[in-house]
Amino acid sequence: MAPNRFRRSLLGKACASVALCAAPSALFFPVSAMAAPAKGGVANLAMVGEILSLDPMLTSSALSGTITQHIYEPLFTFDSKWNLAPMLAETMPNISKDGLVYTIALRHGVKFHNGKEMKSDDVVASLKRWMDMAPRGKTLATELKSIEAKGPYTVVISLKHPYAPLLSQLALPAGLAGIMPKEVIANPLTEFIGTAPYKFKERKPDQYLLLVRFDGYTPRKEPADGYAGKREALLDELRFVPVPNANTRVEGALSGQYQFADLLPVEANRRLDNNPNVKPIITAPFGYIYVVLNTKQGVMANLGVRQAFQEALNDTVIMTAAYGDKRFFSVEPNHYPKGSLFYSTAGADRYNQGDAKKAAAMLATAKYNGAPIRLLASQQYDFHYRVSLVMAENLKQAGFKVDLQVVDWSTLLQRRNDPALWDVYVTHGSFLPEPMLLPPQLGNDAPGWWRTPAKDAVLSAFNTEIDPVKRGALWGQVQNLVYTEVPYMRLGSFNTLTAKSTKLDGYVPMEWPFFWNVGLKK
């Protein structure tokens, strides 16, 4: 997939289309190529809501990943073109010819926030915890033969079968495989200690979460490039402020109250563009909106009901309601765009049907008993809420009873872990180059709990194939099965709008915003 399809761009106006948007190349220089930002100061960063936990492994939410990546670091990460790069690992791993053994050399002298040097036993303990807790970690655990420390600075991962997504899953910020001292590992965590440029200081619920510079940080020597390379804490403090109301985030950005405001209503673009103290940030495309269906318990555990649900939805109407402006969304069945190795139209005949009569007939065949569909959505992501309103109407027209439950984002994250509390929830994901980093429902333990023999078969073939071209051909089978068994529904692709102060210097847009190598102009 073309690298610039995964980049944010600092633009004053929305791009002409999701598919064709590109940004001036000068905006994508690594930070090291620019004048160094000033040191010192406090940045107020308006986020969509309260983080569920500072435990990086507890949830795969983007909000959690955005914040906890400033405290914890992984073995590997992504550069600005979404190539894998080492972070706490010294180099990329030595992989055996059969693809089963990964030998990972660790950097020497990396300090945790408590002053202890990171060693291999900390890494092994952290990754074992990640494989016990995080959905993607649990998926990896089924492929694992062993993980061992070989001396103080070497970790060896042995697999039962070749597993192509391994390094990408270790690098993903959401549900981060962050490394922590083995002594603090517990469930739940009571100490939040990592190796990253900032360390946890204070949290006041509904007010702010405060991170401060870690003066003992050990940076890499390579130039900064996306999430990879040199990281430096230039700001004294990062103050992540939960601001659930999207319009309040807009007003705070315009007034200078916030130096960064995440995920704003697209209709605010003109106001932001006309303010000389603010730069709109448009990501084109950012990702996709999707809904997760509870396959484990309740009315959606019935495959026929899920298929009727899919038949009832008019994705064009839903996406139009969410964004209005066609420059900010597209409606297409393929999970990956044309030109990608993973482009496929498999299952397209079941996408965007909006056929209430056929859906009603399918419900009757499935013996739907009229139980309310508990649909969870949050207004903190305004586009989630708009999607849920139109979706509820589509479903009612097909004969579903709908119980729309609008909750704050942290409550949704808590409820979705209990299969007895919901049937469907609205969420979104980012475009990423590895399909197994798409909805965590492609694993077995994420909320939704999709697990069938057909899924095991197609994903086993897909993930054990190392050749990228052959994997591309196999992806169509996975996509087709998603449309057949309906564990989730991808509604459409979208651009996002965020904003930063013109005083925020050195900011490099990426899907999970980060604020190392970033300063404030005096």
N, C-alpha and C positions, 0 to 999 in steps of 0.2 A: 504494500500500500504506500502511496506517495507520502513522504514524511510530512509535508506541509499540511496534510489533512488532519494532523493531530496537534496543531499549534494554535495558540491564541494569538490574535493580532491586535495591535493598538490602532484602532481605526476610528475616525470620527463618524462614519456612516456605515450602515449595515451593508454587507456584500450583496451583490446582485442575486446570488443563488447559493444554496447550501453546497451544491456540487462543484461550483467553480470558484468559490471564494479563495483568494490568496492574499498574502500580505507582502509589503515591500521587504526584500531580503535584508536590508540594513537593520531591520528591527529584530533580526534573529541572530545577531552577533553574540558570541559568548560574553558574559560579564567581564571576563579578563581583558577583552579587546576594547572596553570602554574606560573612560576615566573612573578612577576608584571613587565610590560614594563616600560621603563624610561618615565619621563614626560618632555614635552617641544619639540620644533621643529615645522617645517612646512612640510606637505606632499603635493606633487604635484601629482594630480590624473588625468590621461588622460582619458577623456570620449569620446564617439563617436561623440559628437557634442554639439551644444548650447541648453541649456534647454529652453523650450518654455516659462515657467513662474515659479516663485517661489510659485505660488498658488498651494497647494497640491491637490486641488479638480478639477482643470481645465482640467486635462488630465490623462488618465490611462497609459501613456507611462512609460516603465521601467526606462528610464533615469530620468524622473521627480521624480518617486518614490525613486530612489536611492539617489538623492540629498536632496529632501525635508524631508525625514525621519530623517535627522540630525538636522532639525529645529523644526519640529512638531512631536508630539507623539499621538498615538491613545489610546482609552480606553483599548483595548486588543491587544495582539500581538501573535507571534508564537515562540516556543522554537526551539531547534536544530532538534527535531524530528517532527516538524510541529504540535505539540499539542498546543492548545490555552492556553494562560497565561495572567494574568492581567498586565497592564502597568500603565495607569493613574487611572484605577479602583483599589480599594484596594484589592479586591478578585474577583473571578469569580462570576457572578450574581446569585441572588436567583431567580429561575424560578418557576412560579406557576405550579401546577400539570397539568393544561390543556395546558401548553406551550404558553400561551398568554401574560403573564406579566413578564417582566424582571426588577428586582429591582437591581440597580447598586450602590454600595457604592464607593465613590470617596476617593482617598488618601487626607490626610490633609497636608497642608504646601507646596504643590507643587507651585513653582513660575514660572510665565511667564518671558520672557526676559526683560519685562519692570518693573519687580519687584512686580507686582500684584499677589496675591494668586489666583490660579484657584478655581472656585466655580461651583456649579451645573448649574447656569444660563449661564455661559460661555460654558459649555458642550452642553446644550440644543440648544443654538444659533448656535454653530458650527455644530452640527449634522443636524439641520434644513437647514443650508446653503449647507451642503454636499448632502442632499437629494434633494435640488433644482438644484444642479449643476452637480454632478458626475453621470455617467451612472449607476453604481451599487447603488448609493444612491437613484436615481430616481426609480429604481426597488424596493428598500426597501420601499420607500414612499408609493407605491401602497398597501403594506401589513400593513401599519401603522394605528393604531387607534389614538394613541396620544403619545407624548413624553413630560414629565413634570419634573420640578425640585421640589423635596420634601425636603425642607430645603436646607441648604448650601452645603451638601455633599452627596446628594442622587438624582439619576435620575431614573425615571420609564418609561420604554418603553412598551406600550400596543399594541398588534397586533390584526388584524381582524381574522387571522387564524394562526395556528402554522407555523413557517417559519424556517426550519432547517439551512439555510446558514447565519442567522443573525450575529452571533458573528464572523464568518470567514470574512464576508464582512466588518465588522467594524475594522478588524485587518490588512487587506491587505495593503502593502506599496504603491502599484500603485493606483492612485485615492484615496489617503489616507484620511480617516475620521479624519484628524488632528484637535486637539483642540487648539483654539486661543481665545484671550480675546474678549468678545462680543463687546467692544467699537471699535475695529479695523475692524469688519466685514463689508465688502463692496464688491461691484462687479463693477470694478475690485479691488482687494486688493492694497492698497498703502503702508501698513506696513506689514512686514513679521515677526510676533511675535508668537513664540510657547513656548514649555516647555522643548525642547530637550537639549542635552549636548552642542550643538553649536548654535550660533546665527548669523544671517546675518549681514555682515559688508559692503560689496562692490561687485558690479558687473560691469565688463568692457566687453561689448559684444565682442565676438570673441577672448577674451584674457583669462579671468578667472572669476570665481565666488568665493568670499572669505567668508568663515565662520570662526568665532573665538570662543574660549572657552567661555562658559557661566559659570562664577564662582559661580552663585547663583543656579546652578542645584541641584535638589533634587533627588538623586538616590533611586532605590528600594534596599531592603536589601538582597534579594535572590541572590545566585551566578549567574553570567552571564551564559546564556544558549541560543544560537541562538540570536534572537532578544529580548529575555526575560531577566529578572533579572537585576542585577546591570549594570548601564552604567556610564562610566567616560570619560570625555574629557581630555585625556592625552596630545594630541598635542595642541600646541598654535593655530595653524591655519590649516584649510583644504582648499586647493586651487584646485577647480575643473576646469580643463583646457579643453576646447573643442578642440579636435584633430580629425577632420573629416576623414583624410586619415589613413586607418588602418596600412599601412606600416610605416607611421610616428610615430604612437603609438608604433610599434615594435621597431623602431630605438631609440626612446626616452627611452623605458624601458631598452634596452641593454646599452645605454650610461649612465644611471643613472639620466637622466633628470627628469624622472617620477618614483615615488615610487610605483605607481600602474598604470596599463594600461588595460583597459577593452576591451573585445571582439575583439580578434586578429585573423588574418587569420590562419587556422589550419596548413598550411604549414610552419609557423614560429616556430612550436614546437621544432624542432631539434636545431635551433639556440639558442633559449631560454634555452634549456636544457643543452647546452654546455657552457653557460656563468655562472661562479661561483657566480656572483653578483645578479643573477635573479632566481626566482623560477617560473616555469610554473604552472598554476592552471588549471586543467582540470575538468570540470563539466560533469558528466556522469550518466544519461542523464540530460541535462539542461532543454530542453523543446521541442518545436515543431514550425515549420514554418507553417504559414497559410496565406491565402489571403482572404480579406474581399470584398464582393460584395455589391454594392449599390442597395438595394431592393426598395428604395423609389422613385428614379427618374432616368431617362435615360434608356439606352438600357438594363441594367441589372435588371430593374424592371420587365421585362418579365421573368416569371418562366421558360418557355421553353428555352430561351436563356441561363439562368443560368445552366440549366441541360445539355445543349450542351457544355457549357464551361467546366463543370466537366468531361464530356465524352472525351473531347479533350486532357486533361492533362495526360502526362506520368510522374507520380511522381517519378519513379525510375530514369529516365533520368534527371529530374529536380534536385533531391537531389544529384545525382552523380556530376552534374555540380557545385552545390553549395559547395560540400566538397571534392570530389575526393576520399579521403581516407575512405574506408568503416568502419574503426574503429570509425568514427565520425558521422555516421548517420544510421538510419534504416528507412525502408519503410513498414508501416503496417497500416491497416485501423482502428484498435481499438484506441480509444482515451486514454484508460488506459491499462496498461500491464497486462499480465496473473498474477494471484495471487491477483489482486486488487478486491475490492468489485464491482468496476465499469467497470470491463473488459467485453467487448461485441464485437461481430463481426457483429452486426446489420448494414446493409447498405454496407457491404464489397463488394458486387457484383457491386457497383457503384464507387469503388475506383480504382485509378491507371489504367484506361482503355486505354488511349492514342489511341483512335480509331477515326482517322480523318474523315473517310468516314461516320461512324455512326453519329458523331458530326455534319457533314455537313448536313446530312439528317434531323437531329433534328432541326438545324437552319432553314431549309426550312419550316418545319412544324410550327415552332414558328414565321414564317414570319419576320425573321431578315431583317432589311432594309439596312444593309451595313454600318451603322453608326460606326465610329471608337470607339473601346474600349479604354478609357483613363486609362492607367495602370500606377499607381504611384509607384515608387521605389526610394530608397536612396542608394548611394554608401557608406555612412557612416557605414552602416552595409553591409560589402562586400558580405555576403551570400544572402542578400536581392536582391542585384543587379544581381548576377549570376542567381538566381532563375528567375528574371524578364526576362532576355535575352532568356532563354530556353522556358519559358512559352509563350513569344511572338511568338516564332517559332511554337510551338504546335498549337497555336490559328490560326496563318496564314494558316497552312496546312489544318485546318478545315474550312476555309473560312471566318474567322473573319478579319476585318480590325483592326489594333492595333496602337494606339498612345502611345508609351512608353515615359513617362515623368519622367526623372531622376532629382530629386530635393534633397536639403538637408533635413535632418530629421525634423527640426523645421517647414519648409515649408510644408512638408507632413502632419504634425500634424495639421497645420492650415487649409490646404485645405480639409482634410477629414471631417471637421465639416460642410462643405457646400455641400449639395447633388448635387448642380448644377456643381461642379468642377471636379468630378471624377466618375469612374465606378468600378474600382478594385484597391486595394492597397495591397502591400506586407508587412507583419509584422511577429512578433513571440511572443510566450508566454512561461512562465515557467511551469514546472510540479508542480501542487499543489494538496493537498489531497481533496479539496472540488470542485466538478465540476462547481459550480456557480462562482468560481474564475477563470475559464478558459476564453475563449474569452468573453469580455464584451458584445458581440453581443447576448449572451444568455439573457441579459436584453433587455429592449425595446428602450433605448434611446442612445445607443452607435452608432457611425458612422456605417452605414449599415442599421440601423433602421428597423430591422426585426421584424415584428409584424403580426401574423396571428392567426386565431382561433385555428388551430391545435397546434401551439406553446403554446398559453395560456393554452390549455388543458393539454398537457404533462408536462409542467413545473409546473403547479398548483399541479398536482398529485405528482410530484417529490419533490417539495419543502415543501409541507405540511406534507409529511411523515417523521416522526422523527426517526423511526427505521432504523439504518444504513443498515441492510441486505435487508430490503424491498426497501429502496432507491436504493440500488445497482441493484436490478432487474428492477426498473423503469428507470434507466439510459439508458438502451438499446433502449427504446422508444424515448428518446430525441436524442440519436445518430442517430437513423434511420431517424428521421425527418430532422436532419441537412443534411443528404445525399439526402433526398427527395426534400427539399425546397431550399437547397444550399445558405444559407445566408453567409457562409464562407466555405473554403475548407482547411482542415488540410492536408498538403503535406507530412510530415514525421517528425520523431524525430531527435534530434541532440545533440551533445556535444559541449561545447564551450571551448575556450582557452583564458585565461587572464594571466597576469603576475604581480608579485610583487617583489620589491627589497628585498634582504635578510636582509636589515636593518629595514624593516617594521616589527615590533615585535608585536605579540599578535593578528594578523589578523586571524579571523575565517571565512572561506569561506561560503557564503550563496548566494541565488539567486539574492537578491538585496544587493550588497556589502555595508558594513557599516564600519565606522572608529572610533567609540567610542571604548574604551578599547584597543586602538591601539597606540603604541609609536614608536619612532625611536631609534635604538641602537646608543649609542654614539661612 
